[in-house]
Amino acid sequence: MRISEILKQKKTLSFEVFPPNPKISKIDAVFGTIDALRQYCPDFISVTFKSSGDYSEDTLALASYVKRHTDAEPLVHLTCGALDPAGVDRITALMEEQKLENVLALRGDPPADFDGEYLKHFHHASELMEYLRRSHDFCLGAACYPEGHIECRSLYEDLIHLKTKQDMGAQFLISQVFYDNNYFYRLVRAARKCGITVPILPGIMPLVNTNLFNKIMNMAGATIPFELRVLFDRFRDNKEAMFEIGISYSVNQILELLANDADGIHIYTMNNARVAGEIYSRIHNVIEKELR
């Protein structure tokens, strides 16, 4: 089923997983994660696509597993830098064979060790969406940025690009991570004023360990509120305390977002089903009321 059709009927609960580096972990471990996530009845599960194009077969394998073994719809990420037109055609042919009909089109960022020209064929997600629309009938989604894309000079400039994504076929949007809900509310208000009408799903990534905290600080461009930073500074050497802090903060974010009528909740699990389980167990009554 198309995610756009689900969103016409209800608010959604969804999770994200990613293909593992085979040097570190086997794909079977992520199959196990998907099996564990199934009990929380997500509407869809997104599967990332490495910006280098590596492990694209694993992306499709995970998406196909979601399709066959859960009641959730798979959402396949595709990134500009990793693909040329021939690569898009190859992957989309396989997707159609496996009846995978939902795509999250992303520009993607070059890998940390990348040396060379990254964007050779598609320079923006909207260009990739335009190419997909020419010969395919996918339900297309796109990314949005509550604090504005780090390469844009202003939120308004970013919203112009976001409107282009909608014009090129985006039927829903999933936000980059954020830790101050006010940025998300501002994005939604400004997007509606600019004529962006599609559902906008907030993306939540619980900061459950120091590594994630450092990654967000260095890469994602998301503001870490003072009250959360103080907690991390105090408990950064206590792994279990860090996990509790990250989960508790995300739970409060989600409760407030739902109270303010967000179109759904998308959780970046980092392949850790315990994250989803802890959140679900603490607010399952709210989830059942608002997202079912």
C-alpha positions in Angstrom: 0.0 0.0 0.0 1.2 3.5 -0.7 2.2 5.5 2.4 0.3 8.5 1.0 -2.9 6.5 1.1 -2.2 5.4 4.7 -1.7 9.1 5.7 -5.0 10.0 4.2 -6.6 7.6 6.7 -4.6 8.1 9.9 -1.5 9.4 11.6 1.4 7.0 11.2 4.0 5.3 13.4 7.1 4.3 11.6 10.7 3.3 12.2 14.0 3.4 10.2 16.6 0.7 9.9 19.8 0.6 7.8 21.9 -2.1 6.1 24.9 -3.1 8.2 28.5 -2.9 7.2 29.2 -6.6 6.5 32.6 -6.2 8.1 30.9 -5.4 11.4 27.5 -7.1 11.4 25.5 -9.5 9.3 22.2 -8.6 7.7 20.5 -11.4 9.7 20.8 -9.1 12.7 18.7 -6.5 11.1 16.1 -9.1 10.1 15.9 -9.8 13.8 15.4 -6.1 14.5 12.6 -5.9 12.0 11.0 -9.0 13.6 11.2 -7.2 17.0 9.7 -4.0 15.6 6.8 -5.8 14.1 5.1 -6.1 17.6 4.7 -2.4 17.7 2.5 -2.4 14.6 4.3 0.3 12.6 2.6 1.6 9.5 5.9 1.6 7.6 9.6 0.9 8.0 12.1 2.9 6.0 15.4 1.3 4.9 18.3 3.6 4.2 20.6 3.6 1.2 24.3 4.3 1.6 25.4 7.5 0.0 28.2 5.5 -1.6 25.9 3.0 -3.2 27.5 0.2 -1.3 25.1 -2.6 0.0 22.2 -1.5 -2.3 21.3 -5.1 -2.5 21.0 -5.2 1.2 18.7 -2.2 1.2 16.3 -4.1 -1.2 16.7 -7.3 0.8 15.6 -5.6 4.0 12.8 -3.8 2.3 11.6 -7.0 0.8 11.8 -8.7 4.2 9.6 -5.9 5.7 7.1 -6.6 2.8 7.0 -10.3 3.3 7.2 -10.7 7.1 5.4 -7.7 8.5 2.2 -5.8 8.1 4.2 -2.6 7.6 5.0 -1.0 4.2 8.6 -0.7 3.3 10.0 2.7 2.3 13.2 2.4 0.2 15.7 5.3 0.4 17.4 6.3 -2.9 20.2 8.9 -2.9 21.5 11.1 -5.7 25.2 10.8 -5.3 25.2 7.0 -5.4 23.2 6.7 -8.6 23.3 7.5 -12.2 20.3 6.9 -14.5 21.3 3.3 -15.3 21.7 2.6 -11.6 18.2 4.0 -10.9 16.7 1.9 -13.6 18.4 -1.2 -12.3 17.2 -0.7 -8.7 13.7 0.4 -9.6 13.2 -2.6 -11.9 14.1 -4.9 -8.9 11.7 -2.9 -6.7 8.9 -3.3 -9.1 9.5 -7.0 -9.3 9.3 -7.2 -5.5 6.2 -4.9 -5.4 8.1 -2.2 -3.4 6.2 1.0 -4.3 7.4 3.6 -1.7 10.6 5.7 -2.3 12.2 8.4 -0.1 14.3 10.4 -2.5 17.3 12.1 -1.0 20.3 14.0 -2.2 22.6 12.3 0.3 25.9 13.4 1.6 29.3 12.1 0.4 30.9 9.5 2.7 33.5 10.8 5.1 36.3 9.3 3.1 35.0 10.3 -0.3 37.5 12.0 -2.6 36.1 13.4 -5.9 32.9 14.7 -7.4 30.0 13.3 -5.5 26.9 14.7 -7.4 27.5 13.7 -11.1 24.1 13.0 -12.5 21.4 14.1 -10.0 22.2 17.2 -8.0 19.1 17.5 -6.0 16.4 15.2 -4.7 13.9 16.9 -6.8 15.9 15.9 -10.0 15.9 12.3 -8.9 12.1 12.5 -8.3 11.5 14.0 -11.7 13.5 11.2 -13.3 11.6 8.5 -11.3 8.2 10.0 -12.4 9.0 9.7 -16.1 8.7 6.0 -16.2 7.6 4.7 -12.8 4.6 5.0 -10.5 6.1 5.1 -7.0 4.8 6.9 -4.0 7.5 9.5 -3.4 8.6 11.0 -0.1 11.3 13.6 0.7 13.3 15.0 3.6 12.8 18.3 5.3 14.8 20.2 7.9 13.2 21.9 10.9 16.2 24.2 11.4 16.8 24.6 7.7 19.3 22.7 5.6 22.8 23.6 6.7 23.8 24.6 3.1 20.9 27.1 2.8 21.3 30.7 3.9 17.8 30.9 5.4 14.8 28.8 6.2 12.9 30.6 3.5 15.5 29.5 0.9 15.2 25.9 2.1 11.4 26.1 1.9 11.6 27.1 -1.8 13.5 23.9 -2.4 11.0 22.0 -0.3 8.1 23.3 -2.4 10.0 22.2 -5.5 10.1 18.7 -4.0 6.3 18.7 -3.6 5.9 20.0 -7.2 8.1 17.1 -8.4 5.9 14.6 -6.7 6.7 14.3 -3.0 3.5 13.1 -1.3 4.8 13.3 2.3 7.9 14.6 4.1 10.0 13.2 6.9 12.0 15.6 9.0 15.7 15.5 9.9 16.3 15.0 13.6 15.6 17.8 16.0 15.6 18.2 19.8 13.6 21.4 20.2 10.0 20.9 19.0 9.6 24.6 18.4 11.8 24.3 15.3 9.4 21.6 13.9 6.3 23.7 14.7 8.0 26.7 12.9 8.8 24.6 9.9 5.2 23.3 9.6 3.7 26.8 9.9 6.1 28.3 7.4 5.7 25.3 5.0 1.9 25.7 5.0 2.2 29.4 4.2 4.4 28.6 1.3 1.8 26.2 -0.2 3.3 22.9 1.0 0.2 20.8 1.8 1.5 17.3 2.1 1.9 15.5 5.5 5.0 16.4 7.4 6.3 13.7 9.8 8.6 14.6 12.6 11.8 12.4 12.8 12.9 11.5 16.3 16.3 10.0 17.1 16.7 9.2 20.8 20.2 10.2 22.0 20.8 7.0 24.0 24.6 7.1 24.1 27.6 9.4 23.9 28.5 8.3 20.3 25.1 9.4 19.0 25.3 12.7 21.0 28.7 13.4 19.4 27.5 12.5 15.9 24.5 14.9 16.2 26.7 17.6 17.5 29.2 17.2 14.7 27.1 16.3 11.6 23.4 16.8 11.8 23.3 20.5 12.6 20.5 20.0 15.2 20.5 22.3 18.2 20.9 20.4 21.5 18.8 22.3 24.1 20.6 23.4 27.2 18.7 21.2 29.6 19.6 18.1 27.5 23.2 19.1 27.2 23.4 19.5 31.0 22.1 16.0 31.5 24.6 14.5 29.1 27.5 16.4 30.6 26.5 15.0 34.0 25.9 11.4 33.1 28.0 10.8 29.9 30.1 8.1 31.7 27.0 6.1 32.8 25.7 4.1 29.9 22.4 3.1 31.4 21.7 6.6 32.6 22.4 7.9 29.1 20.0 5.5 27.7 17.3 6.5 30.1 17.9 10.2 29.5 17.7 9.8 25.8 14.5 7.7 25.9 12.8 10.0 28.4 13.6 13.1 26.4 12.3 11.5 23.2 9.1 10.3 24.9 8.4 13.9 26.1 9.1 15.2 22.5 6.6 12.7 21.1 3.9 13.4 23.6 4.1 17.1 22.9 4.2 16.5 19.1 1.1 14.4 19.3 -0.7 16.8 21.5 0.0 19.5 18.9 -1.5 17.3 16.1 1.6 16.1 14.3 0.9 13.9 11.2 2.7 11.0 12.8 5.9 9.9 14.4 9.0 8.5 12.7 11.7 7.0 14.9 15.3 6.6 13.8 16.0 3.3 15.7 19.7 3.0 14.7 18.9 -0.8 14.3 18.2 -1.0 18.0 14.7 -2.4 18.6 15.1 -1.8 22.3 14.8 2.0 21.6 11.4 1.5 20.0 10.3 -0.9 22.7 11.2 1.5 25.5 9.3 4.3 23.9 6.3 2.2 23.1 6.1 0.7 26.6 6.1 4.1 28.3 3.4 5.7 26.1 1.6 2.8 24.5 -1.8 4.2 25.7 -1.2 7.5 23.9 0.1 5.7 20.8 -3.0 3.5 20.7 -5.2 6.5 21.0 -3.5 8.8 18.6 -1.9 6.6 16.0 -4.3 3.6 15.5 
